[in-house]
Amino acid sequence: MINKIAGKIVDVFGEKIYNGVVSFENGVIVDIDASEDDVPDIYIMPGFVNSHVHVESSMLSPVQFSRLAVRHGTVAVVSDPHEIANVMGVEGVEYMIDDSKKTPMKFYFGAPSCVPATSFETSGSVLDADIIDKLLQMKEIYYLSEMMNFPGVIYDDNDILAKIQFAKKYNKPIDGHAPGLTGADLKKYARAGITTDHESSTVEEAEEKIKLGIKLQIREGSAAKNFDSLYTLIDKYPNDVMLCTDDSHPDDLLEGHIDKLVTRGVSYNVNLFNLLKATIINPVNHYKLDVGMLRVGDKADFIVVKDLKDFDVVETYIDGVCVFLNNIVHINNVKSDIINNFKRNAIDENQIKLPFSSKKMRVITASDGKLLTGEEVVLPKNVDGFIESDVDSDILKLVVVNRYNNTDSPSIGFIKGFGLKKGAIAESIAHDSHNIIAVGTSDKEIVAAINKVIENKGAVVACENNHFSYLPLNIAGIMTNMNAEIAANKYKEVNNHALELGSKFKNPFMTLSFMALLVIPELKLGDKGLFKINEFKLSNLFVD
């Protein structure tokens, strides 16, 4: 049976809009006819593609992620499963693939290139070159995921170079991750075969990469937000730019996805068709995705929107099946399976006590909406012979606990910027190894928050005075198998609790989760201690 939809056709390839009728049958567009008759005042256009996302960062399984994303016109995502791979290894990658097959939304997974991200932290698994070789041979694996170990590329690490060669052998793109990399080092990184980068924060950095043949992915997630800094490059380099979210928490996904970036781009007077190239044509072509782009013979992957200003989605079709109509999602509300790797028992306050030293100490400086951190050197606060959080100076104790064994001592540092005035927050989402990370105003509160995470074998927690708000994360300690809307609203409640504790950040949990990511400058805290990324080595807390 041939289905027909009439409206204003948005032809991204022809860069024109005209009245017409789209006909589709058996999941394929069989005809697009221009019409001189009046048509409904709606716009029919290709569906959006997110060019780089970690689905796990939504804290939702692929099925539940899709139930929110299709509301916003997303029909496909290029997904790097390295979050769950760091916890569960190949089993985690296979889990994401299997769960994604339960939903019509299109997921295109990569082989995680850096598990763990560095050798200076404890992860739940290690994916060496031989394992990557096997993953890249799978038909469900479309690319080599972001090469975060850019020093390994620059300094010819054999395992890293072998992974790159396997990607080239199977003719699969290689994603990049090179914050602040420039000059000769960037040129070598590009020559190695890196094809994309989503870590640029300035126009100058982005243009240098584009001119070396690296596609720019403009990122706008829950923590890192680069669209306002980089959007002018969409018109300047329309064939070399894609849009992505990278990491987006469930409450943000509830409000919008790639559609929000297109809407903002239009409000900034970016050319509409260049915007749509960045969200549709460029990712489909770059990753060789089997996604329709509203042409005869294409898969019937398209959306219907009210206008080309706010892009309010009325209908979403994937392979000719209507998955969203009249504010109702037509995707089965499947309960995802549970897998996990969590071996930590509860800790006590003595394990995070730090004897006072008269030496100055290094403090991580964090900023809202940025993954990059700085470093300050300050005198510690002495409380009865121990160093504790200095709430008045906004220098708070930061703790990372290895969740993969029960013997390692917690790692302790200090951080400035969170602004908590009381209580503590903790979570088992700590990029990329996903140990437990916590920040708080007292040792008692920090330990209480950490132990609530341990009790649930994964959670995001805000607490004060034995009052807890938390979202359990029973899938690998980083996702929940709750219904998407319930999980998103529960997370919003926990995040609001963190704000009530005094946090200055819009998304304190997202920012906290990146304070353990040892591949983004300048100073971070892993389960083995402070790490200076620019020197690529562990660092002492105290300054000699």
N, C-alpha and C positions, 0 to 999 in steps of 0.2 A: 504494500500500500504506500502510495506517494503522499508525503506530508508537505504542506505548504505554509509559509509564513510571509506575509506582506508587510512592508515597511520601508524605511529609508536605508538603503544598502550603503555600508561604509566599506569602500574598496580601498584597502591599505596599499595594494600593489599599484593600482591605477591612480591613487591619491585623489579620489573623487567620491562624492556622495550623490546617490540618485534613488528615485522611487523604483521599487522592484519587488519581485517575489522570489523567495528561496524555496526550492523544491528538494526534498531529500527522501531517500529510501534505503532501507537496510544499512543505516548508519553512514551513508555517503551522500554528498550533495550531487544531485543529478542535473540540476539546472538552476541558473540565476537569470531571470528575465527582467529587463527594464520595463517599466510600466508608465504609460502616460496618464493612467487613471489616478485618482486620489488613493492614497494608502494611509494606513494608521500612522499617527504621529509618534512613531517609535523608531529606534535605530537598531539595525541588525549588524553585528560586527563580530570579528573573530574573538574567541575567548582569550583571557589573559594567561600569560605564562610567567611564573616566578623563576628567574634564571639561576638562583642560588639560595637554598634554604636548608636549614637543619630542622626537619619536622619535629624532632625530639624536643627542641626548644619551645615548642608550643605546649609542651607537657601533655600532649594528646597523642594517641595512637594514630597511624595513618588514616584509618576509617573515620575516627572522630575529627581529625584535622580537616578531612575532606568535607565533612558536614558543615563546617563553618566557612571554608574557603570558597565553595561553590556559590554561596550567598553573594559573594563579591565578584563573581564573574571569572574566577580562576578555574581553568579547565585542566591545567597541567603544572607540575613543579619539577624542577631539577634539584633533587634532594641528595645531600651528602650525609650518609648515616654514620659519620665518625663519632657522634656522641655515644650512641649505643654500642658501637664497635669498641670504644675504649673501655666499656664496662663488660661486654659479653663476647667480643671478638666476632668471628664469622657467624656464630649463632645469632648474634644481634642483627647483623646485616640481613641474614636470611629471614629473621623475624619480620623486619620492616617490609621486605619484598612480599612475604606471604600475607601479611595483614593488608597491604595495599591492594592485593588482588580481590579483596572483599568489597571494594568500592569502585564505581565506574570512573572516578577521577584518575587522571594519568600521572603516575609517579615514575620518574626516570632517575635511578640511583647510580651513585658513583662508588668506586672502590676506595675506601679511606686510605690515604697515602701516608699518614703520620699517626700511627697508633703504637705507642703513645706519642704525643706531640714532641716530647723530649725524653732523654734518658734520666732527667733530674727529678722525676716524679714517679709515683707508683700508680699504675693503671691496672685494670682487670684483665687486660689482654695485650698481646703484641702481634701485629700483623707485619711479618717480614716480607721480603721481595717474593719468595716462593708462594706465599699465601696470596699476595696481590696478583701474581701471575694467574693463579687459578680463578680468582674473582673476576679478573678482566676478561676471561674466556666465557663468562656467563652472559647469556643473551639479555638478562635483566640489568646488566651493568653497562652504562653508556659512556663512562669517562673515568679518569683518575682524579679523585677528589683533591681539594685544595692542598697544594704543596707548601705547608706551613713551615717546614724545616728549610727555609731559604738559605741558612748558612750551610746546610748539608749539600745543597746544589752548588753553591759558590765554592766550597772547599772540597768538592769531589768525593763526598761520602759514597762508598761503593753500594750500600744497600739502597740509598736514595736514587742514585743514578740507574740502578737496575730496575727500580719501579718505573722510572720514566721511560726506559727503553722498552719495557713490556707494553706500556700504553701505546708507544709508537708502533710496536710490532702488530698490535691489534687495531691500529688506526683509530684510536679513541682519544679525544681531547684531554688536555692536562690543565686542570684548574690551578690558579695561583693564589698566593697569600703573602704579600710582601709589603707590610706597612713601613713607609719611610725609606724604602730601598731606592737608591739612586746611583747615577754614574756608572762606572765600570762594573760594579757588582750587579746592578740591574741589567746591564747589557748581557752579562754572562747568564743570568737567570732567564732572560728572554730567549737567548740562543739555545738553552737547554730544551726548549719546546713548550714553555709555559704559554698558555693561550688566553687566560683571563686573570683579572684581579679585582677584588671587591674591597680592598683595604685603603684605597686612596682617600685622603681627607682634604686635599687642596687641588686646585685646578692645575698648578704647576706639576705636582706629583703625577696626577692622572694623565696629563698630556705627554709627559716623558714616557710613560708606559705605552700609551696609544701609538706613539711614533715608533716604538720598537715592535709593533705588531701585536701587542697585548690588548684584548678587548676589555673595555672598562665596564664593570658592573657597579652601578650606583646603588648603594645600600641604604635602606631606611628601615631599621629594625626597632626593637624596644629599647635598646641601649645605644648602639652606634647609629647616628643619623647624619648622612652625608648629602642628602638630596639638595638641600638649600645651597651647599657649597659648590656642587658640581653640575647642577641642572643645565647650565649654559652650554655644556659640552654636547648635549643631545642634538641641538641644531648644528653645532660646529662639526661634529663627527657622527652623523646619523646612522652610519653603517657599523660603527664600532662601539656602540653603547647598549647595554642591557640594564634592566631594573631588577632589583632583588630585595628581599627582606633579611636574609641571612638568619638572624635569630629574632623571633617574635613571640612574645608571651600570649597566653590564651585570651586575656582581656583585650589586648590590642587586636587580635585576630577576630574577636567578636565584633569590633567596630569597623574593620576594613582590612584590605590586603593591598595588592598591586593597584587596585582601583583608586585608592587614596593618592598614590603617586601620580597617576594620570590626571586626576582631578586637580591636584596642586600644580602640575606642569602646565595645564591649560590656563589656570589662573595667573601663572607667571608668563603667559604669552609664548610658551614653547609651541612650535608647529605641531598641530595635532597628529599629522601622519608620521612625523619623526618620533613622537612619543609612542605611537602604536607600533612602529618598527622596533623600538627598544623593548616593548613588552610582548611582542608576538613574533615578528619575522626573524629578528636577529637571534634570539635563543633557539627557535625551532631549527634554523639553518645551522647554527654553530654546533649544536649537540646532535643534529640529525634526528630530530624527534618526529614521531608518527602522530603529529597533531595537525588538524585541519586549520586552514587560514582563510576560509570563506572563498574557495574557488571550486569550480565544477570539477568533480573527481576527488576532492579532498574529503577526509573524514568530516562528518557533520558536528564539528566542535565550534559552537558559536554562542553568543549571548544576545539578549535583547535589553536595551537600556532606554530609559525615559528621554534622556537628552545627552548632548556631548559636552556638558559643563560639569554636572555632578556625577554622571555615570551611575545613576541609581539602577541597579540590575533588577529587571522584571522577570526574566527567564534565563536559564542556563541549560545548554544542551551539550552532551558529550556522547560521541558516536551515535548521534541522532536520538538519544534518550534524554527526555526532559528530567533534569535532576534538581531543578529549583523553579518553582512557579508560585506566584501569589504569596510570597513569604513563607512558603512551605518547602522544606528539603525532602526530596524523594530519593534518599539513600538509606538503606536499611541501617537501623541503629544497632549495629553488631557489637557485642561485648568482646573486647580483644583478650587474647590469652595473656597470662602473666609469666614472665621470666625475670630472674633477678640474680644478683651477685653481691651479697651484703653479709659481711662476716664480723662486724664490730659489735662489741658489747658496750654497755653504758660506761661513761667516764666519770671521774669525780673532780672536785675543784683543785685538789692537790696536783693533778696532772697538768694543769695549765698555770700554776703559780710560777712566777719568774722573779728570782732574787734580785734585789736592787743592785744596780751598778752606777757609780758616779760618772761613767763614760756617757758620752752622747750616743743616741741611737738613731738608726735610719727609720724614717716613717714614709709609708706609701701615701702619695697624694692622689686622690680620685676626684673626678669631675662628672657631673651629670651628662649623660648622653655620649660619653667618650670611653673607649676601651684603653686608650693610652693613659698611662699614669706617670707621675713624677716622683721625685724623692726630696725630702727635707731631712735635716739633721737637727735633733732637738734634745734637750735634757729630759730624762724620764721623770715621771711622778712617783715619789716614794710614799708608800702607805704601809707602815709597820714593817719595813724591810723588804717589801715586794713592789714590783712595778705594776701599776694598775692603770685602767683607763682614766684619762684626764678629760672629763666631760666638758669642763669650762673652756678648754683649749681645742675641743673637738678632735682629740687624739685618742682613738679607741683601740682596744685590744682586738686583734684579728687572729683567729685560730683555724687551722686546717687539721683535720683528723683523717688518717688513712682508714678507709672503710673496708679494705680488702684483707686486712689481717688484724688481729686483736693484740698485737705486741708492740707496735711502734708507738712512740710517744707523740702527742700532738705537737704540731709546729706552731710557733707563736711569732707574731709580728704586730705592728701597729699601723693604723691608717687614719688619714685626715680627710674630711669631706662629707662623711655620712651624716653627721649632725644629730645623731641619736642623743636624746636627753634622759632617756630611761629605757630599761628593758634590753632586749637583744633580738637579733634575727639570725636564722641559720637555714641551711639547705643542703641537699645532696646533689645539687646541680652546681658543679665547680669545674668549669672548662679547663682542660678537656678530659681529665681522668676521672672527674666526678667523685672525688672524695668529699668529705663533709667540710663546709666552710661556714664560719660564724663571726659576727661582729657584735659587740655589746658594751654596755656601760659598767658592768661588774662581772667578776668571775662567776658569781652565783647564777646570774641571768644567762651568761654565755653557755654554761654547762647545762642548764635547764633546757635551753633551745636545742643544743646538740643532742641531748638524750631523747628529746621528742622525735627528732629525725631518726635516731637509731631505733627507737621503739617501733616506728612504722616501717623500718627498712627502706627509708627514703621519704622525704617530705620537704615542703617549704614551710617555715615556722616563724611566727612572730610571737613574742611572749613578754610579759611583765607581771611580776608578783604571782606566779603560778596561774596566770590567765593566758591561755594559748589560743591562737588562731592558726590553723594549719591545713594544708592540702596534702593528703597522702599521695606518694608517687610509687605505686606498687609494681610498675613495669620498669625493671632495671634501676629503680631508684631515681628515674628521671622523667617518667611519664605515668599517667593515670589511665585506668580503663573506665573511668567515669564517663557519662554522657558529656558531650562537648560543652553544651550551654551550662550545665551544672558545674563542671570543672572551671569554666571561665569565670563564673560568678563567685565561686569559692575562692579562686585565686585573687580576684578583685578584693574580696573581704580581707584576705591575709595581707595584701599589699597596702590596703587602707590602714590596717592595724600598724604596719611598719611606719607609715606616714604619721600616725598619731603618736608614735614614740619619738617623733622629732626629725625623721629623715628628711634631708633637703632634696633628695632625688625623686624624680617622677616614678622611676622603676627601680627601687633600691635592691630588689632581689636580682634583677638582671645585671645591674652594676656589680653587685657582690659576686655573682657567678663568674665574672671575668677577672676577679682579683687573683685567681689562681692560674690564669692562662699564661704560661711561661714563654709564649712566642710573640707577645705584643709588648713593646717597651712601655715603661722603663724598668720599674721595680714591681715584682709580684711575689706572692707567697704560695709555695707548694707544700706538699706534705713532708718534704725533706728540708724545708727552710726557705729563707729569702733567696730570690733569684734575680740577678741583674741581666736583663736580656741583651743589652748592648755589649756586654762583656761575655755573654753566654756562659755564665758560671754562677754557682751558689755564692752567697755573700753573707757575711756576719751581720747580726743585728746591731752590734755595737761598733762604733768607729774608734779605731786605735789612735 
